[in-house]
Amino acid sequence: MNRKIIALALPLALTLASCAQPTALPTLSPTAISAPAASGGVSNIDQVNRGIAVAEQTLTLLYQTALSYTSLPRCGTGPRICSDRAVVKEIRDRAVQAHNALVAARKNEGSVEHVWAAISAFRVVVPAS
């Protein structure tokens, strides 16, 4: 995906995510979707699709949390509660990486494990996540 499209789509995704009530991030992990169902098992494709769906939900919740921080006034402009410019840049960079990993996994050009690694890296830089 082209960086210009991502630069336009990410703020829209963050805005849309902000419409929902902020909630705490659930504890979701790839292991939650990797065990086959007791009723005969699940195909590998179903596991991958389920993993991508769970990753999408987690990423959406992380976007909401990130938006809460990035929407604060930048530090140095007066308010006590503020967001650091360097942290905001890192959040945006990691959000793009997580988004790209998710898109690649949807197209079978990447793995669910790469998506979770990108989400984990994104989560680390988002304050209060």
GULOFI-84773 format. One record per residue (C-alpha): residue in three letters; residue number from 1; x, y, z. Coordinates in steps of 0.2 Angstrom, whole numbers. Example, Ala and Ser with C-alpha at 12.3 -4.5 7.8 and 13.67 -1.06 7.14 Angstrom:
2
SITE   r   k     u     v     w
SITE ALA   1    62   -22    39
SITE SER   2    68    -5    36
//
This chain:
129
SITE   r   k     u     v     w
SITE MET   1     0     0     0
SITE ASN   2     6    17    -4
SITE ARG   3    12    28    10
SITE LYS   4     1    43     4
SITE ILE   5   -15    32     5
SITE ILE   6    -9    25    23
SITE ALA   7    -6    43    28
SITE LEU   8   -24    48    23
SITE ALA   9   -32    31    29
SITE LEU  10   -24    30    46
SITE PRO  11   -31    47    53
SITE LEU  12   -48    42    46
SITE ALA  13   -47    25    55
SITE LEU  14   -41    33    71
SITE THR  15   -56    45    70
SITE LEU  16   -69    31    67
SITE ALA  17   -61    22    81
SITE SER  18   -64    37    92
SITE CYS  19   -83    36    90
SITE ALA  20   -84    21   101
SITE GLN  21   -83    22   120
SITE PRO  22   -65    20   125
SITE THR  23   -62     3   134
SITE ALA  24   -47    -6   141
SITE LEU  25   -38   -17   129
SITE PRO  26   -43   -35   131
SITE THR  27   -29   -48   133
SITE LEU  28   -29   -56   116
SITE SER  29   -15   -66   109
SITE PRO  30   -12   -78    95
SITE THR  31   -13   -93   107
SITE ALA  32   -31   -89   110
SITE ILE  33   -35   -94    92
SITE SER  34   -23  -108    89
SITE ALA  35   -31  -123    97
SITE PRO  36   -42  -133    86
SITE ALA  37   -60  -134    91
SITE ALA  38   -66  -150   101
SITE SER  39   -79  -154    88
SITE GLY  40   -67  -161    75
SITE GLY  41   -55  -147    73
SITE VAL  42   -53  -132    62
SITE SER  43   -44  -130    46
SITE ASN  44   -28  -120    45
SITE ILE  45   -37  -107    34
SITE ASP  46   -50  -105    47
SITE GLN  47   -37  -103    61
SITE VAL  48   -28   -90    50
SITE ASN  49   -44   -80    47
SITE ARG  50   -49   -81    65
SITE GLY  51   -32   -75    70
SITE ILE  52   -33   -60    58
SITE ALA  53   -51   -56    64
SITE VAL  54   -44   -56    82
SITE ALA  55   -29   -45    77
SITE GLU  56   -41   -33    68
SITE GLN  57   -51   -31    84
SITE THR  58   -36   -29    95
SITE LEU  59   -29   -16    83
SITE THR  60   -45    -6    83
SITE LEU  61   -45    -5   102
SITE LEU  62   -27     0   102
SITE TYR  63   -31    14    89
SITE GLN  64   -44    20   101
SITE THR  65   -31    21   116
SITE ALA  66   -18    29   104
SITE LEU  67   -31    42    99
SITE SER  68   -34    47   117
SITE TYR  69   -15    51   119
SITE THR  70   -12    59   102
SITE SER  71   -27    70   103
SITE LEU  72   -20    79   119
SITE PRO  73   -11    95   116
SITE ARG  74     7    94   113
SITE CYS  75    19    96   127
SITE GLY  76    26   114   129
SITE THR  77    10   122   124
SITE GLY  78     4   126   141
SITE PRO  79    -7   112   148
SITE ARG  80    -1   100   161
SITE ILE  81    -8    85   153
SITE CYS  82     0    84   136
SITE SER  83     7    72   123
SITE ASP  84    26    71   118
SITE ARG  85    29    75   100
SITE ALA  86    42    60    99
SITE VAL  87    29    48   106
SITE VAL  88    16    54    94
SITE LYS  89    27    51    80
SITE GLU  90    32    34    86
SITE ILE  91    14    29    89
SITE ARG  92    10    34    71
SITE ASP  93    25    25    64
SITE ARG  94    20     9    73
SITE ALA  95     2    11    69
SITE VAL  96     7    11    50
SITE GLN  97    18    -5    53
SITE ALA  98     4   -14    62
SITE HIS  99    -9    -9    48
SITE ASN 100     3   -15    34
SITE ALA 101     6   -31    43
SITE LEU 102   -13   -34    44
SITE VAL 103   -16   -30    26
SITE ALA 104    -2   -41    21
SITE ALA 105    -9   -56    31
SITE ARG 106   -26   -53    23
SITE LYS 107   -18   -54     6
SITE ASN 108    -8   -70    11
SITE GLU 109     8   -60     9
SITE GLY 110    12   -60    28
SITE SER 111     9   -71    43
SITE VAL 112    -3   -69    58
SITE GLU 113    13   -70    69
SITE HIS 114    20   -54    60
SITE VAL 115     4   -45    63
SITE TRP 116     5   -49    82
SITE ALA 117    23   -44    83
SITE ALA 118    18   -27    75
SITE ILE 119     3   -25    87
SITE SER 120    15   -29   101
SITE ALA 121    27   -16    95
SITE PHE 122    13    -4    93
SITE ARG 123     6    -7   111
SITE VAL 124    23    -4   119
SITE VAL 125    23    14   113
SITE VAL 126     5    18   117
SITE PRO 127     4    26   135
SITE ALA 128    -8    17   146
SITE SER 129   -11     2   135
//
